[in-house]
Amino acid sequence: MTEEQRVSEVKNFIAGGCGGITTTLVGHPFDTIKVRLQTQSSTNPIYKGAWDCTTQTVKKEGMFALYKGMGAPLVGVAPIFALSFMGFGIGKKIQQSSPDEALGPAQLAAAGFLSGFMTTVIMAPGERIKCLLQVQQASTGPPKYSGPADVVKSLYREGGLRSIFKGSAATAARDAPASAAYFASYELIQRWLQGPDRQKLSIGSTLFAGGMAGIFNWVVAIPMDVVKSRLQAAPEGKYKGAADVLKQLLKNEGFGALWKGAVPILLRSFPANAACFLGYEAAMYGLNQVAPNL
């Protein structure tokens, strides 16, 4: 695959959507555990850790509870990842002096940073809906929300579009630098394993590079993800904004609270993103066979 084919907006959009779907199917159970750990009370925690959260959730609510809230990200994930990979392609393209120029680490990171901003408009409301559904506990009585559509209706009644898009700035602050690490690390690891040309689809190197890219992404993103989850799952009026969440969190729980949920996140990140990039590369390979000049 040539570098010119790698920056095709149409191919990146389609292949990115395929990668996003595989990511969600593999990674959502880990994400549910992460959100429950991040949003539980610091003074009276329900769970001792990731494994305890998993066992309690399955015991009380059944295996499918791990997939609570998956409707919103599954519907939104294809366009989110499609925009993300397309944004990365655009970011690379505007920095190239020739169609086949291979960019350096800083340029790859800049393209990834642009990608993170482009996805916020879809990612922020999807994350808001997902967080509210994931923190519902079966043991606390009837659930407040019956599903993603019910969440949207309730949020709109309570605060209009502003309530639905609550946490957008925090989402952008998480995703832009994390995407820079994500895409740059993937490209550089693939070049290290396969060389700069990468003409053939290598399953092994793609799985490894994709998994490591996921870990680098979340090492950068976790602190801001904790802030975002607290803000989006909180009742209206509890926090003034992301800065207020961060201030209260550090004051009441200390610096370590910024890494709550790190275990399920990092356990999820390797297989989920390995699956993502394998889905993406397989789709790109197929598209280049069918329509090389698209």
N, C-alpha and C positions, 0 to 999 in steps of 0.2 A: 504494500500500500504506500503510495507516494504521500509526501507531506501536503501536497495540493489537495489530494482526496481527503486527508484528515481534517482539513479546515472547511469542507463543504457544509454550508449551513443546513441544507435539507437533509443530508445524510446524518449529521450530528443530531439533528432534531429527532429523526425517526429512531436512530440507534440509541440515543439517550433515553427515550421513552421506554424502550425494551429493557434497558439496564435498570431503570427505576422500578419497574414491576418486579423483576427478580429480587431486587434489594428488599422490597417491602415484604414479600412472601417469606424470605429467609430471616429478616431482622426484626419484625414487629414484636414477637414475644419478648425479646430482650428489651425493646423500647418500653413496653408496658411496665416491666419491673423497674427500669430506670426512673420513669416518671413517678411511680408510687414511692420509691425511696426518696426522691428529691423533694416531694411535696408533703411528706408526712410531718407531723408535729415534732419539733426538736425537744420539747419538754416531756412529751408522752408518746414516744415512737411506737408504732404498731409492729414494725419489723426490726430484727436484729441485723439483717444484712441481705444480700442478694438471694442467697439460697433460701433463707427463711421466708422472704417475700414470695419467692416462687412456690414453695411448698404450701404456704398458707393460702395463696391465691387459688391454686389448683384444688386444694382440699375443700375450701369454702365455696368456690364459685365454678369449679370445673375447668377442664383443660382449655375450653374455648374462651375463658376469661382472659387468657394471655393474648387473645386477638381482639380484645375490646378496642373500639375506636379505629379499627383498621380500614373501615369504609372510607373515611375522609382521606387518609393518605394514599389509599389504593386508587381512588378516583383522581386525586390531585397529583399523584406521584409521576405518572407518565408525562404530563405537561411540565412539571417541576424539573424533572431530570432532562427532559427534552430541551427546555430553556437553558438549563445548566450547561449541558454539553454543547449546545449551539452557541451559548455565550462564550464558552471557552474557545470554540473555533473562531468566533468573531474576534475575540481578544488577541488570538495568535495572528489572525489575518491582518489586522490593522498595524501590527508591529513588523510584519515581514517586508523586506525590500524586494524579494522575489518569491514566487509561489512555492518553491521547494526549499526555502531557507529553514533550517532547524534552529529554533530559538534557544537561548541560554536559560539558566535557572531563574534569574530575576524576571525575565520576560514571560516565562511560563507562569510564574507566581502572579504577575500583573494580570495576565489573561484569566487566571483562576479567580482573582479578586473581583474582576468585572462580572464573571459568571455568578458569584455569590450575591451581588446586588440585584442582578436581573431576576433571580428566583423569588425575591422577598414578597412581591405582590401576590403570589400564589401560596408561598410557604407559610407566611405569617397567619392568615386565617385558618389554614389547614392544621397548623400546629396548635392554635387556640382551641379548635374543636376537639382535636385528638387528646389534648391534655385534660380537658374537662370530662371527657368520657372515660379516660384511663384512671382517674382518681376516684371514680365512683366505687364504693365498697359495697359488696353484697350484704355485709353484716350490719349496715347502718340504716336499714329500712329500704323502702321502694326507691329505685333510682330516680334522680331528678330528670334525667334526659333519656328518651327512648332510642335515640340514635343521632347521627350527624345532622339530619334535616331538622330535628327537634331542637338541637343546640343552636343552630343558625336562627330559627324563629325566636327562641327565648332571648338570645343575645340581642337580636334586632329590636325586640320589644323593650328590653332593659336599657339599651344605650345606642341603638342605631348602628350604622356602619362602623362608627368609631369603636364600639365594643367588640365587633367582629374582628377588626384589625388591631385590637389591643396587643401590644408587644412587637409591633412591626420594626421599630428602631432596634430593639434588643435582638430580634431575629437577624436583621442586617448586620449588626455588630458581631454576631456569632458567625454568620455564614460567609461573609466576605473574606476575612483572614483565614478561616478554616478551608474554604474552597481554594485559596491560593496554595495552601500546604497540600491539599488533596490532589489537585491536578499536576502540580509541579513534581511532587514525589512520585506519582504514577509514571509520568513520562520519563523521569530520570532513572528510575529503577528498571523500566522496560529497556531503555537504551543500554544500561549496564549489563543486563542479562542477554539481550539479543543484538546489540549494536544499533547504530542510529537509523538504519533503513527499516527494520521491522517489516519485511515484505510478507512474511507468513504468520498465520494465526497460531501462536503457541499457547496451549491451554495451561501448561504448568507455570510459565512466566507470567501470564495474565492473571491467574489466580493469586500468585504470590505478590505481584506488584499491586494488584487491586486491593488485596487484604491489607498490605502495609500502608497503602494510601489512606485507607479507612482509619487506621490507627493514628497516623499523622494528623488527619483531619480532626479527630476527636480529642487528641491531646491539646490541640489549639482551642477547640470549641467548648470543652466541658465547663469551664467556669462561667462563661456567658450563657450556656445552655441551662445551668442551674437557675440563674437569674431570670431567664426567659420563662422557664417552666413555672417558677414561683409566681411571676407576674400574671401569666396567662391563666393559671388555675385558681388564682385568688378571687374572692368576692369583690364586686365593684366597690371602690373607695378604700380598700385596705392599703394600697400603695399609690403614691403619686406618680410613679414611673419606675423605669429600670434602675436609675441611680438610687432611688429610695429603697428599692428591694436590696440592692447591694449594700447600702449603708446599714440597714437593719440586720441583714444576714451576718455581716462581719461583726457587728456590735453584740448580737445575741448568741451567735454560734461559732464565731471564729473563722479563720482563713480556711480550715479544713472543710467547712461546709460547702465551699465552692467545688469540691471534688466528690460530692455526694452522687451516688449512682455511677461512679467511674467503673466499677467492676462489670456490671451488665453492659455498659456502653462499650468497653473495650473487648469484652467477650463477643458482643454482637458485631463490632466493626469489621473484624477480619472476614468472617464468612459472608456477611451481608454485602460488603463491598467487593469481595472476590467474585461473588455472584453477579454483582452489578456490572463490573468491567468485562466479565466473560459474556454476559448478555449483550453489552454494548459492542464488544469487538466482534462477536459472532454476527450481529446484525450488520455492522459495517462491512465485514468480509462478504456477506451475502449481497449487500447493496452494490459493492464494487464489482462483484461478479455479474450482476444483472444490469446495472447502470453505471459503468465506470466513469462516465463524464457528467453525471448528475451533480 
